[in-house]
Amino acid sequence: MRGLLLDVEHDEVKIVEVNELEDYYRLMGCDTIEINVRKIRGRYFDIICDEEGLFQAEPTVSAVDSQGMTMFVGSLIICGEADTDGKERSLTDEDIAHIRKCILRLPSIKNPMPHHLLCFVEY
């Protein structure tokens, strides 16, 4: 499955291939994941995040809503909303372009140096 990785450790955004659970752990640098369905500027996607991200001593904000409120911390993998069998779908080129328009380089309160931040995330 093709997804988009927002890597807070290396401050980069790149297209990745994810085929099994271990791929998520390796790419995101975590031991547990959580899958959340969210809208990114009006379109639904699955956002895979570190389930224990808030337990980090100094978590890096990686996604905010339109008001600037924190939605997720730590690295994220964004993919297409799951099908009826619960399997995430690959992102299309159009999906990737849509998401990339919503990733801005901005500072946050805890991290004053501008970094990649997924914006316009809604429930």
Buried (B, 14 or more C-beta within 10 A) or exposed (E): BBBBBBBBEEBEBEEBEBEEEEBBBEBBEBEEBEBBEBBBEEBEBBBBBBBBBEEEEEBBBBBBBEEEEBBBBBBBBBBBBBEEEEEBBEBEEEBBEBBEEBBEEBEBEEBEEEBBBBBBBEE
